Amino acid sequence: MSQDDRHRITVDIHNKTYTIIGTERESHVKLVASLVDQKMKEIHNVNKQLDTTRLAVLTAVNTMNDYLKLKEDYATLLGSFNKKEDK
C-alpha cells in the first residue's frame, strides 16, 4: 500500500470527529462509522451512566459477538451448501 492509495476521511462517532486514513472507499468508511455510532447510541440508551471508554469497549464486545455469530452462521451455511453439492 503506497501513500498515494490512502484516503483521509472525516467521520463523526458518538459526537466526536475522527479522521480515518486507509485504502477503503469513502462510502464504506462512512458506513462503518455510522454503524459504530448507531451501536454506541443503542448501548448508551440502555445505560446512560457509561463513560466513553466503557461505552467503546462494550460496543467493541457487542460488535465482535455479532461478527462471530455471523461467521458461525456462514460456516454452517457453507457446510450445508457443500453437502448438497457433493450429492
C-alpha positions, 0 to 999 in steps of 0.5 A, spaced: 500 500 500 503 506 497 501 513 500 498 515 494 492 509 495 490 512 502 484 516 503 483 521 509 476 521 511 472 525 516 467 521 520 463 523 526 462 517 532 458 518 538 459 526 537 466 526 536 470 527 529 475 522 527 479 522 521 480 515 518 486 514 513 486 507 509 485 504 502 477 503 503 472 507 499 469 513 502 462 510 502 464 504 506 468 508 511 462 512 512 458 506 513 462 503 518 462 509 522 455 510 522 454 503 524 459 504 530 455 510 532 448 507 531 451 501 536 454 506 541 447 510 541 443 503 542 448 501 548 448 508 551 440 508 551 440 502 555 445 505 560 446 512 560 451 512 566 457 509 561 463 513 560 466 513 553 471 508 554 466 503 557 461 505 552 467 503 546 469 497 549 462 494 550 460 496 543 467 493 541 464 486 545 457 487 542 460 488 535 465 482 535 459 477 538 455 479 532 461 478 527 462 471 530 455 469 530 455 471 523 461 467 521 458 461 525 452 462 521 456 462 514 460 456 516 454 452 517 451 455 511 457 453 507 457 446 510 450 445 508 451 448 501 457 443 500 453 437 502 448 438 497 453 439 492 457 433 493 450 429 492 
